[in-house]
Structure formats: structure tokens, C-alpha cells
């Protein structure tokens, strides 16, 4: 069976810059389409319904899961996240933010070619971003995300090939464009 969908899967620790890079790709690279995932958590101050996530109830999320409308499902900090098949476009590069578990699910789906890109930044940079991106940050939640990240991002346990994009102060846009072009041309990682 030929692959139907091409997905660029951005992943990385909290506040590494995944959403910023996602927005940059969508604004600067033609033939791209953002994947808007579903989640059961409440929106953060700066998030917009239908743009950042579809914020839905646990009941509706369960219904979508049972109806096989989700490509992957993960649980993070007691909330569920999942990418819907209805958000993908066959004629574009679909780009979204995923966790390691989600990428493992996508890799196993025969309808998908995937390019995982790990977004990397130091703990100090990530913490400063977390504290400044909201007017009144919840420090307890920020710390909880950091501790969960330490468990999830154990690279020795990752079962897939991926690229690394450093996003300490400014990411290398030329390198990112090269990765995406090679993937778009072949449907496989370079």
C-alpha cells in the first residue's frame, strides 16, 4: 500500500520551542498544513481553540478513540492528546507537535510517512520561556512538566530515527528547510 500522508513530527521537552517552529514552518514553507490535535486539558492563556488545539471533554475524546478517528493517543500530566485523521491533507506536508509515544504510533501506521525532528534547548532556556510565556505562570505545573520530561526524553529508549534541531537562541532555518525538502521529495528521511 502506498503511503498516503506525509507528517513532519516535531517533538521535544516542554518550552523547547516546538510551537514556535511549527508556526514558522507554516508561515515560511509552501505546501504545508498544520495538524491541530485534540486534548482534554484546559487552554492556556495564549492558546486559541481550533488553532492550537481542539479542547474537548473526556467523553468526546473517548468517543473519537472508539470510532478510530484518532491516529495516535497519548496521556501527559493526566490529560489526553490525539491527532485526528480528519486533520490530515494528502496533498500537503502535515506538520504537528507530538510526544515520543505518539511518534511510535504514527510510525506503525501504514498510511503515513513520517519525519521526526527533535527540538532541543537547555533546561535554563526552557525554564525562562515557561515562566515568561504566560502572565501568571503556574510554577507547580511547570515543574511537573519538567519532571515528566526527564522520564519521557530518555533517548536510549527511542525506537525511531530522528533529526535534531537546536533551538537555544535561534534555530538553523536553512538546515530545517533542507530536512523538509529532502523529506518532501522522497517521502522518507534523508
C-alpha positions in Angstrom: 0.0 0.0 0.0 1.4 3.4 -0.9 1.8 5.9 1.8 -1.0 8.5 1.8 0.1 11.2 4.2 3.4 12.9 4.9 3.8 14.0 8.5 6.6 16.2 10.0 6.5 15.4 13.7 8.1 18.0 15.9 8.9 16.8 19.4 10.9 17.9 22.4 10.7 18.9 26.0 8.3 21.5 27.4 9.2 25.0 26.2 11.8 23.8 23.7 10.1 25.9 21.0 8.1 23.3 19.2 5.1 25.6 18.7 7.2 28.5 17.6 9.0 26.3 15.0 5.7 24.9 13.8 4.3 28.4 13.2 7.5 29.4 11.4 7.2 26.4 9.1 3.6 27.1 8.3 4.3 30.7 7.5 7.5 30.2 5.5 7.3 26.9 3.7 4.8 26.3 1.0 2.7 23.1 0.7 2.4 22.7 4.5 -0.6 22.2 6.7 -0.8 22.2 10.5 -2.2 19.3 12.4 -4.4 20.6 15.2 -4.6 17.9 17.9 -7.5 17.2 20.3 -6.9 17.5 24.0 -8.9 17.1 27.2 -6.9 19.8 29.1 -8.0 23.4 29.5 -6.5 26.0 27.2 -3.5 28.1 28.4 -3.8 31.9 28.4 -2.4 32.3 24.9 -4.0 29.2 23.2 -6.8 29.5 20.7 -9.5 26.9 20.1 -9.1 25.3 16.7 -5.7 26.8 16.1 -3.6 25.4 18.9 -5.8 22.5 19.9 -9.4 21.3 19.9 -10.3 21.4 23.6 -12.8 18.6 24.2 -14.3 16.7 27.0 -13.1 13.3 28.2 -16.4 11.8 26.9 -15.9 13.2 23.4 -12.3 12.2 23.3 -13.3 8.6 24.3 -15.9 8.6 21.5 -13.3 9.6 18.9 -11.0 7.0 20.1 -13.6 4.2 20.0 -14.6 5.4 16.5 -11.0 5.1 15.3 -10.9 8.8 14.4 -7.5 9.3 16.1 -4.2 8.3 14.6 -2.4 8.3 18.0 -3.3 8.9 21.6 -1.1 9.9 24.5 -1.6 10.9 28.1 0.5 13.7 29.6 0.0 15.2 33.0 -3.3 13.3 33.3 -4.7 14.8 30.1 -5.3 13.1 26.8 -4.0 14.2 23.4 -4.6 12.8 19.9 -4.2 13.7 16.3 -7.4 13.2 14.3 -7.3 11.6 10.8 -9.7 14.4 9.8 -6.9 17.0 10.2 -4.5 15.5 7.6 -4.3 16.5 4.0 -3.0 14.1 1.3 -1.6 16.8 -1.0 0.4 18.7 1.7 3.1 18.2 4.3 1.2 17.8 7.5 3.1 19.3 10.5 2.3 18.8 14.1 3.7 18.5 17.6 3.8 15.0 19.1 5.4 13.2 22.0 7.6 10.1 21.7 4.6 7.7 22.3 2.7 9.5 19.5 5.5 9.2 17.1 5.8 5.5 17.8 2.1 5.1 16.9 2.5 7.1 13.7 5.5 5.1 12.6 3.4 1.9 12.8 0.6 3.3 10.6 1.0 2.2 7.0 -0.8 5.3 5.7 1.9 7.6 6.9 5.5 8.6 6.0 7.0 10.5 9.0 9.9 12.8 9.6 10.6 13.2 13.4 12.5 16.3 14.4 13.7 16.6 18.0 13.7 20.3 19.1 16.5 20.8 21.7 17.2 23.6 24.1 18.9 23.8 27.5 16.9 23.4 30.8 17.7 27.1 31.7 16.3 28.4 28.4 13.2 26.2 28.6 12.5 27.3 32.2 12.8 31.0 31.3 10.5 30.5 28.4 7.9 28.7 30.6 8.0 31.5 33.2 7.6 34.3 30.7 5.1 33.0 28.2 2.1 33.5 30.5 1.2 36.5 32.6 0.7 34.4 35.7 2.5 31.1 35.2 1.6 28.1 37.4 5.0 27.2 38.7 3.7 23.9 40.1 2.5 22.8 36.7 5.7 24.0 35.1 7.8 21.9 37.5 5.5 18.9 37.0 6.1 19.1 33.2 9.8 19.3 33.7 9.9 16.1 35.9 7.7 14.2 33.4 10.0 15.3 30.6 13.0 13.8 32.3 11.3 10.4 32.2 9.9 10.7 28.7 13.0 12.0 27.0 15.4 9.1 27.6 16.9 8.8 24.1 18.2 5.3 24.7 14.6 4.1 24.7 13.5 5.8 21.4 12.8 3.2 18.7 13.0 5.5 15.7 15.4 7.6 13.7 15.1 11.4 14.1 16.8 14.7 13.3 17.9 17.2 16.0 17.3 20.9 15.6 18.9 23.1 18.2 16.6 25.9 19.3 18.7 27.5 22.1 18.5 31.2 20.9 17.6 30.9 17.2 17.2 27.7 15.2 19.0 27.0 11.9 16.3 27.7 9.4 18.4 26.6 6.4 19.0 23.2 8.0 15.3 22.8 8.8 14.4 23.7 5.2 16.9 21.2 3.8 15.4 18.4 6.1 11.9 19.2 4.9 12.8 19.4 1.2 14.6 16.1 1.3 11.6 14.5 3.0 9.1 16.1 0.7 10.9 14.9 -2.4 11.4 11.3 -1.2 8.7 10.8 1.4 11.5 9.3 3.6 14.0 10.7 6.0 17.2 11.8 4.2 
